[in-house]
């Protein structure tokens, strides 16, 4: 209930400018229907972990594209999207490899953006946009850890996981707006704001996270980057003291379970993963310019 009130606070500011209750009800109904109609989501069913998702319809892809545009615009409004920076020079080669390897798995163009936030992170939204927080480039030790993190987040988009989150948020908004008045952000914008909040709060289930780990490792391997980087990162999390590491990839405590699932996945597919070394000493250091200047998209 507390979460629902938080979402509602974003969209409910003042009353609709009319003194007649029946007029308020009519205006509210029109606003809600017009705003939410553009993001009505169909059920999408997925295959087992690591397998390709069923192909969505053109209408579903357009819904994802629209929600991706809305979340992009919200980040732009918050002045978080980095338009230019030397950091892109370090990110682009790896991002290009990953996009080429993953594009056939998703029906919309995959694009990468740097964003500025205080904590190392990465997240992907419907529509194919992958956002890499600049602090993540300073945090990771090597190319493999960065590739693993990005591929994991992109896997959520490929499996349409963020659309499932959006559907849950839409239902909360629909339910709460039945007794309130909407003015200010449209319902569509409210959904984008709510989705960004869920993506930042790491709200995926253990099953969904594990599936993203496995698919992400497949993408890493196809892109020519060592998927063991994800295991190395989880190992660091597992061995770190409480509060020492950022809440990256998941807030669930059992990193060993995910390490085991990935190790088993690698062992079961030697033709795909056998060429990669599991030794962290084989990693390629990821080096970026410290305190690199950034120019924000306006």
N, C-alpha and C positions, 0 to 999 in steps of 0.2 A: 504494500500500500504506500509506503514511503517513497518507493521508486516511481510509482504512478503519479504521486503529487509533484515530484521533481520534474517529470516530463510536462505535466500540466502547467506548472509555473512558467515554463518557457513560452507557452502559447496563449495563456490567459492573462491579459494585462488590464483591460478596461471593458466596460459593457458596450454592447452594440448601441449606437446613438439613436435610441427610440424609447419612448415611455410606455409603449403598449406591449404587454406580455406576448400576445399572439404574433405581433410583428417580429419580436425577438426570436420566437420559435421558428417562424418562416425563414428569416434571414440566416439563422444558425443552420437550419437544415440545408439551405442552398449552399452555404459556404462549405459545410462538411462534405456534402455529396460532390461538389465540383472539385474540391481539393483532393479527396481520397479516391475519387473514381480513377484518377490517372495512375494510382499506384496499387490498385487491386491486384492481389497476387494469386496465381494459380498454384495448386499443389504440384511439387516436383519430386519425383521419387528417384532415389540413388541406388547404385549397385554397391557391392561390398567394398570394404576399405581397399584403396589402392587401384580400384578399377575405374574406368572412365565413367563419368556421369551420363545419364540419358540426355540426348540432345533436346534442349528446350525449344519451344515454338518461337516463331518470329515475334509474336506478341509478348511473350515472356522476356525475350531479349530486349525488346523496346522498353519494357517496364524496368529492367535492370539498368539500361542506358539512362533512363530518365532519373532514377534514384541516384545513379552515379554522378550525373550532372548536378543534381541538387546538393549532394554532399560536397562536391568540388566547389560549388558556389558558396556554401557555408564556410568551408575552410578559407576560401579567398576573402570572404567578408571579414573573417577573424584575422586576416593578414598573417596566415601561417604558411602559405605556399611560397616556396622559394623560386623565383623566376630565373635567377642566374647566380652562379657561385662556382669557384674552382672545385668545389666538392663534386659537381656534376662530372668533371673530368675523371674522377676516380670511380664514380658509380656507373657511368654509361657503358663501359665495356662489359662489365658483369651483367648489367640489366639487359643489354642487347642479347647476350647469350641465352639468358633465361627466357626472354620474350620469344625468341626463335624456337626454343625447345617446347614452350608451353602453348604457343598460339593455336595449334591445331586442336587443343583441348577445350578452347573457349570461343564462342561465336562472335565476340566483339574485340576490337583492337586492344591489346595490352599496353598500357602506358605507365611510366614511372615518374614520380614527382618527389622532390625533396620538400619536407616541411620542417618548420622550426617549433620544437616543443622541448620542455626541460628534461624529460626522461628519455633514454634510449628506447626506441620502439620502431615498429613497422606495422602497417595494417593495410588491408585491401578492401575495397568497396565494390558493390555491384557495378557492372559496366566496364570492368577491366582496369580501373585505376589502382595502382599500387603506390602507397605513400611510405617513404623512408624518412624517418626523423633524422635530422643532421647529427644529433648526439649519438645515434647508433654507429655512425661511421667512425666516431672517436672511441667508441666503447669496444667494438669487436677487435680481436687480436689478429685475425687472418681472413683471407678471401673466403675460405670455406665456411666459417661461422656466419659471415654476412650472406653468402649465397644460400645457406641452409635456412636462415631466418626469413629471407625474402621469398624463397620457394614455398616455405610453410604457409606464409600469409597468402600468397597467390593461390595455393591449393584451396583455401577457403572460398575464394571467388569461383574457381573451377567447379567446386561441389555446391555452389549456390548457398553456402552456409549463412552468409550475411543477409541474403534475401529471407531466409527463415527467421533470423533475428528481426528483420524489418516487419515481417508479418506479425510477430508477437507485439512489437511496438505499435503497429497500426491498430491492433485490437484494443490495446490499452487506451490509445487516443480516442478511438470510436466510443468505447464504453464511458470514458470520463467526460467527453464532450456532450454526451446525452443530457448532462445536468449542468452545463456551463455554456459560456458564450465565447466564441472565438473572434479575436480581433488582433491585428498585427501580423505575425507570421502566418502564412497559409498552412493548411493541414499538411501539405506536401513538404514544406520547409520544416514543419514540426517533426515530421517523420525522419527527415535527414538529420536533424539535431539529435533526436533520440537514438538513431542508429549509431552516430559517431560516439555518443556516450557509451553505448554498449560495446562497441569495438575497442574503446579505450579501457573499459573495465574488465576485459578478458572474460566474456560471458559464454564461451562455448563449453559444451560438455566434454567429459573425458573421451567419449567415443569419437566425437567430432574432431577433437584435437589430435587423437591418434591417427585418424584417417588422413588429416592434413599432414602429419609427420611423414606418413608412408608415401602419399602422393608427392609431397614436396621433395622427398629423397629421389623419387623417380625423375622428377623434373631436373633436379641438380645433376644427376648422372647423365641425362640426355643432353644437358647444356655443357657437359665436359668439366663440371666442377665436383670436387670430392664431397659426396653426401655425408661422410663421416664428420664433417664440421658441425652438424646438428647434434650428434652424439657428444662431441667434445664440449659443446656449449652446455648441454644438459648435465654433463659430468661436473663442469664448473659450478653450475647451480647447486647440484647435489652436495658438493663438498664445501660450499660457502657457508659462512656463519649467517644466522638470521639477520635480514636487513642489509646484508653486504652487497647483494646483487639486485638489479632492477627487476620489476615484474614483467619480464619479457617472454613472449610466446604463450605463457599461461601462468595463472596464479595457483594452480594445483601443486601440492607439495611432492607428489611421488614421481620425481624425474626418473628414478630407476625403472619404473614400469615402462616408460616411454623409451628408455635406452634399450631395454630388453626387446620391445616390439620392433624397433629399428634393426637391431642386431640380427634378429630372426629373419626379418625381411631381406636383409642383405645376404644372409647365408642361403636362403631359399632361392635366390636369383643370382647365381654366380656369373652368369653371362652378362648381366647388367652391372653388377657391383664388384666383381672380382678384380678389376683392374685398378681399383682405388685402395690406397694405403690407409690403414686404421691408425697409424702412428702419428700423433700430433706434431712430431718433429718434422714431418714431411710437409707441413702446412706452408702456404704462401703468405707471408706477412702482408697485412693490409695497412698501408701508410697513407695518411692524408695530411694536408697542410693544417697546422694547428690554428685555431681561431680564424678560419677562412672567412673572408667577407661574404655577405649574402645580400641580395636585392630581392625584395618581396614583390610578388605579383599583385598588382593593384587594379 
